[in-house]
Each structure stands twice: as structure tokens, then as C-alpha cells.
Amino acid sequence: MFAVALAGAVLVRWTAVRGYPGVLWFTGDSYFYLGRALRPSPSPSKSIGYSLLLRVMEPLHDLTAVAVAQHLMGLAVAVLGYALLRRCGLGQLPATVVVLPVLFDARQVQLEHLLMSEALFTFLIAAALALLLWRVREPSAAPGRAAASAAGLLLGFAVLVRSAGAPLVPLVLAGLLLWRGGWRAAAAFGLAAALPLASYGLWFRSVHGTFGLTSSDGLYLWGRTAVFADCAKIRPPSHQEPLCLRPELRAAGHHPGHLIWRSEAPPRVLYENVTSPFANATMRDFAIRAILAQPGDYLGVVADGVGKAFSPHRFPVPTAATESLYHFPERPQIFPGGRSWGADPGRPSTALTDAVRYGRTWRPSRVVEPYAGRTRAYERAVTLPGPVLGAVFAAGGLGVALGRRRRAVLLVWGTAVTLLVFPIASADFDYRYVVPATPFACLALGLALTPRTDRDSGRAGRWTRPGGLSRWWGSPGSPRRGSGRASAP
């Protein structure tokens, strides 16, 4: 049953590859990632783990290969989820139904086709959780140290792909400590996760002089709070007062994800470099003061963003132009000219020259009919409605309280909630923040539906063989023969 669904998902993705050879381009971010792949250097604005993957694939000189690799990652997320659910004892039909949104949601497919970090980011997290939960049939047993170490490396690199994944490291550490003997797994996981993060931090310091992954978190958090920050309530130090929005700029109603890039935004006016350590620390401090002084307003804007994720309507946020990039286009995309996207000022480049150099093609954006038209028609018809996603999240939350594998459900559901809420709370709502959270919300629901085992119900140490024969053991892995004829040699 799952194989049939998987074959259908492959067909959907193959049609998208035929209709849009190469990749889809997200204005700004795609150009940045490709520029850093061609000229690797840590950036103050974004961690470049995704660019390092593009660097590894550069010898292929094929943008279509990048899209195919990302589609395979999306399919692998569904396979991993299905395998875990079947291992827990969930039937073929419910296990297949639970992963259908990952296989067939058009927004998943479109984001996989974009030259963006989300597909790799989601796959790394899914692989890490699969390693941690592979022993989920034994609800009280913590993962082994080898599995925890491998999961730590994967999740550490996921943070380098998207720094928004950083809260997952302490979340998983806390989750592992809930298992019996979990401190060993937690220690192995923490040390392994720290390795890629510390290595990247040292590389960042060698280039920018400070230890870290980026120096732009203050700018994003300022944008999140600037829309409601009131200096009369915050009473910031005098050097931070200019960070409050002027009345005319506040009246314009810009969303945070758009406001931070505008030239008239206060940080752009005050600082020559908004990602300098001083500017970043100042904006971060201002934002924290705003949150502490106006907690109700802050929770309100976060709740509004979460509500957009679960709404039946599609909103033009942070701008209509940005939202349009999350749809398969009707015509080839146009590349901006005259701007350097490279990390080396001595070797200027544009988005188009980078795309031509990487893909060895003068047409890095193509639309081929009739496959593109079929893909657009599929996108209009097959998307996961916001209210359904909200119901999946709510059901996963109930599974934490009432489910049969509460530790596992809590770990996966907590991952989904973190991936959805943290970017909204620290930057702004964006539809591409919703898509990576969906597979884990579905997996949490599936884990909550798994059947109860004997060990779950308190009869530890007993398992039933086909035909009703049973054995008892004193400890896992050491069966002991009983006295009945059924257990005779």
C-alpha cells in the first residue's frame, strides 16, 4: 500500500522536474546560497550549511541534479516516518495515511524544487529523530550511545543549514533525559552536536572576529518587535531610542520580514553595517526590552502568525511578491542584474553569472509545457488546508497527554511546534516555515495512534508469540524457560 503511494509521489515530482528543468529561484536567498557555494565563506546574515552541500554537488554542473536530490530527500522523510510507524505496530493503512501530506502536498513538492535550504534541513532532522526513536518499541529504553552520537552530528549540521534549528538541540537533550538511563544518550548526543557547531563557530571567528553562527539575530528580532514596540513603555537607553519606528513608518504596516530590508528602517539609517557585533547586540537588547515591557503585544503577534499557518486563507505575507515565489511559475524567472552576490569583493558576480557558472547553462530558469501546466494544476488541487494542519497539531498535542508512547510523541511533536513557532517568534511568519514542521506533526499523530503493547500496559517482561504461546524473561535479551509444555525445548 505504501509502495503504491510512494510511486504516485515519485510521479508528481518527476512531472515537476520535467516541467521545470533545473530549480526554482527564491529572490535573494537562492542567489546568496549559490554565491557562497562558489566562494565559501561564513556569512554574518545566514549560516551556510546548505551552500556546502551545493559546493559538494558543483562538479556535476547540473541544477536539475540539485532539484532531484532535494526531491529524494522529501521522499526519504516520508519513508523514514512510515518505517518508524510500522516498527511501532501501526497498520499499513493508517501508517500510509499519516505520511500522505509529506508525499503529496504540493507545497512540499514546490519547496523541494526551490534552491533553498528547507529540504535538506527537514531531511537531516528526520534522519536524526529516526535514529533516536528506532528503539521506540521499547518505550522505556533510551537510544544507544552510537545512535545518539550519529543523531547529534546530523542535528548539529541541520543547525548549520538553518540556524532556526538551534532550539532543537536543547529540546532533544531534555527529551533524552526523560528516558530511563537517558543521561548517557544525552551526553553522547550533546557532544556530537557540539562538534559541527563549534567547528563552524571557530571558522566564523577567524573571518569576522566573533564566535558564533551568524551576527544577524538582533536584526530579525528587532523586526519582530518593532511593529509593536512603544518607547514610552520600554524606556530604552538614549542610544536605543532611534530604533523605535517613526509614526509614518509604523502606519505603513510593513510586516517584519519586509521591514528589516527597507532602506528607511531605523537600523539601516543608524548603522553602516547592521550585522556588525555592536549593531546586532544593540538591536537584540532593544528587542528583549520590548518583549519584557510588552509581553501581551509580543504574544499577540506570535499568535497571529501561528493563526495564519492554520487559516483556510492564504495571506500575502511578508509581501505578495514573496508569497508568489511559493508557487510554480507560469513563465521563466528573471534574474536581477548589476548586483554582486559573491563573498569576494575582488570577484564581483551577479545572480545570473553564478547560475550560469554553476549549471553550465545560459537558461537557468525554464518552463516546459505541458508538464509545467500539469504541475500547476496539481498545485491548485492538492494542498494541505490550514485547518487540517491545525487539527493534526492539536491531535499530536493530545497524544502527548493521552498517547501510548508519550516520550516519543513529546519529542516529535515538540520538534514540530519548535519548527513552526520559533521562526515566527524570532523573525516573522513565512509560509516556508510551515512546511518543514508538517512531517513531524504528522509523525507525532501517527505515534500517538500506535497500539499498546504488553510492556506499555505494565506487564513488563512478557511478550506473546503467534498462537498464544508466551515466555517470561528476567531482563531484556535473556529469555528464561518456563515450566509449561509450551515452553519446552
PyMOL commands that set and color helices and strands:
alter all, ss='L'
color gray80, all
select helices_A, chain A and resi 2-19+29-38+49-60+63-87+92-104+106-113+118-133+145-161+163-165+168-177+182-208+217-226+231-234+238-243+247-251+256-259+266-270+277-293+295-309+320-324+351-359+371-381+386-402+406-426+431-449+485-487
alter helices_A, ss='H'
color red, helices_A
select strands_A, chain A and resi 462-464+470-475+478-480
alter strands_A, ss='S'
color yellow, strands_A
deselect
rebuild
show_as cartoon
